Amino acid sequence: MGIQRYVAKRTLQALLVVYVVATTVFVAVRSIPGDPARLILGGDADADAIAAVRAELGLDQPMYVQYARWMGDLVRGDLGESIFTGEPVASRIIGAAEPTLSIGLVGISIAILIAIPAGIISATRRDQWEDYAATGVAFLGISMPSFWIGIVLLLTVGTAIPAIPSYGYTPISEGIVPWLANVILPATAVGLPYAGIITRMTRSSMLEVLGEDYMQTARAKGLPPRVILFKHGLQNALLPVVTVAGILFALLLGGIVAVEMVFGVQGFGRLLIRSIERQDFPIVQGSVIVISIIFVFMNLFVDLLYMSINPKIKYGGEA
């Protein structure tokens, strides 16, 4: 199967998943007890005023009518408008997604830069002090919640180094340096626990690969140890690590809200939580759709990355 057909097939599957998620969240948010119209007007509003707002928002229509209208807008790329602010949902999501994606990308980069060398050292120095040190630090990182690491970084690094802002977010459009200065602490907070997971995975995968017959053959041929380790060993050991890193990145984006609150970042997670509390249906629906798109297309990206790391893997899973 060629790459174009494979990508097309996976894209269609991804779109089907997104459609199912979109339909599910549409029904789910309308099953939550409460009335957005009453929340907008307040508890003292009379029934006529509430009915007028419901009619204006289209909430007085049957569920299937609301669904058909919303799905028609969605197919055209229109996520609707916020019930409370009237702003386009797409612009609200884009504005909130930049800080979250920035923290997530820098965080997973920090995790990978720490974890892969640590995992390699741990595997090649098995049962030596380097192995015990890397394993201990990995378990420590896994055991510490991101928000707790964020608080520690805020109280230590944030107060000791004034050049590193400890609150808020600076858009990347204002410069790489101020952007990175704002992102580095929350990104480190979310990245360290995942570094522990990736370290353990890299170590296990490397230990398995180092015992394979082709590694023994490479040694018997007299190839330099560095070539054996990185070209023959790491290339194959990275396959499960790539899968874990891709999944962790998607999970990281979903669980970043606590760190955003610690550092005062108005990101995607906080937008979604506030919207759920206020029953702002369009923003909740749009946010969940964006999250589902990130998850399903991250899986496709990981598959393609698999094939670039090991060309022996064929499209469609054929050997």
C-alpha positions, 0 to 999 in steps of 0.5 A: 500500500502506497503512502498516499493511500495509507494516509488517506485511509487513516485520515478517513478513519480519524474523521470517523472517530472525530465524528463519533466524538463530536456526536457524543459530546453534543449529547453529553453536554446537553445532558448536564443538569442546568440551564445556560440561559439561567446562568446568563441572566442570573437566578432572579430572572423571570421565566419569560426572560429565560425563555427569550434567551433560550429561543435566541440561543436556539436551545428551545428547539428539539435536540435533533434540530440543534444537532443538524444545525450544529453539524451543518456548521461544523462541516463548513468549519464553523464551530459557532460562537460562545454563549456568554461572550459572543466571540467565535469559538475558533478564535477562543480556542486558538488563543488558548491553545498557543500557550498550552501547545507551547508548554506541551511541546517544550515539555515533551522536548525536555522529557525526551532530551533527558530520558533517551540519554539516561535510558541508554546509559542505564541500559549499557551500564546495567547493574552499575551505579549509573543504572541505579542512579538513572532508575532512581531518578526516573522513579522519583520523577514518575512519583511527583505530580506536575503541579507539585514540581511546578510549585517547587520550581516557582518557589525556588527558580522563579524567586532566585532568577528574576530573569525567568518570569514565574507568572503568565505567558508571553506569545511567541510573536513577541520574541523567542527569548521572552516566550521561552523564558515564560514557558521553561518553568511550566514546561519543565514541570510537565516534562519531568514526570514524563521523562521518568516514564520515557527513561524506563521505556528506553532502558527496557527497549535498549536491554531487549535490543542489546541481547538480539542476535544481530547485535552479536553479529555486529560485534563479531564483524568488528564494528565500532561500539558507537556504530553498533549502539546507535545505528543498530541498537538505538534505531530499533529500540526507539520504535516503542519509545516513539509510540510512548512519547506520542501518546504521552504528548497527547496525554500531557496536553490534556492534563496540563491545566493544573500547571497552567493554574500554578503559573497563571497561564490562560491556556486551553485546559482552563478555557475548557474547565470554565466553559464546562462550569458555565455550560458554554456548549459551543466552546466545550464542543469545539474544545473536545473536537480539537482534543480528539483531532490531536489524539487521532492525528498524533497516532497517524504521525507516530505511524509515519515516524515509525516508518522513517525510523525503520524503513522495513516497516511497510504501510498498512502494517505489512512486513 
